[in-house]
């Protein structure tokens, strides 16, 4: 993917109606499938960020500054809802401000909430995510389609298939009678359900979470979900690298959104006034790295 010559906030064009198309076009505009995970933890904030304010206000101020630093450098941001929800109503209000500002800056918003429940409860969660302004939401697929279908309807959902945490394999790697892993079976469910809504770029509004920390599963899961955009955590601080994520791209170097959190938002080596410039530099580095991986995947023909 080519890298844009400017890091200014992208001009707002008429958005494509399909969430997968919107996301893929945002990736193309920036030149890399990069997403910054926004996981603000009070103890790790720069000391210069509103030191005398309440914890939730400090987290909001930090998050808004991160958005300004990464806008135009990456196409998407992934706020971790738990980091805000822990502060109750004030935290949820702060999250709403962060999502609103992200959208104003032209960033695609993936709400990392990992919601999961039966149909009627899922519809309530989905309405909340939509009212918040999320373009995509991460969801737990183990209730089946009734648990994730409500999150679509003009927006997108990323279903947990193969997560990046070490303990996930205790369930997701188990083999079924037909030889597939639990993760591959979940991928099949996602692929089948996702066929109901395919955008003009060939991808569904139903994506999948596939961690970069399990490269041994990458090619099989991509083959099982050819029309799913794969949200890929675990890159950077968790240990995932270029060779781990490359098999997840399609033959055109597309179909992936790679997330990095700590390696970007905590990239500063000093908590002084220049911390946000270092975050911006880290976002630039992430874009450059992932753009090169996407280009290499396209040149190699992909899986």
BELSULWO-V207914 format. One line per field, one symbol per residue. ss: DSSP state (@ for helix, = for strand, . for the rest). A space follows every 10 residues. Layout:
# BELSULWO-V207914
ss: ???
This chain:
# BELSULWO-V207914
ss: .......... ........@@ @@@@@@@@@@ ...=====.. .@@@...... ....@@@@@@ @@@@@@@@@@ =..=.===== @@@@@..@@@ @@@@@@@@@@ @@@@...=== =====...@@ @@@@@@@@@@ @@...====. ....@@@@@@ @....===== ==...@@@@@ @@..=..... =@@@@@@@@@ @@@@...=.. ...=.===== ....@@@@@@ @@@@.....= ==..=....= .@@@@@.... .....===== .@@@@..... ....@@@@@@ @@@@@@@@@@ @@@@@@@@@. ...
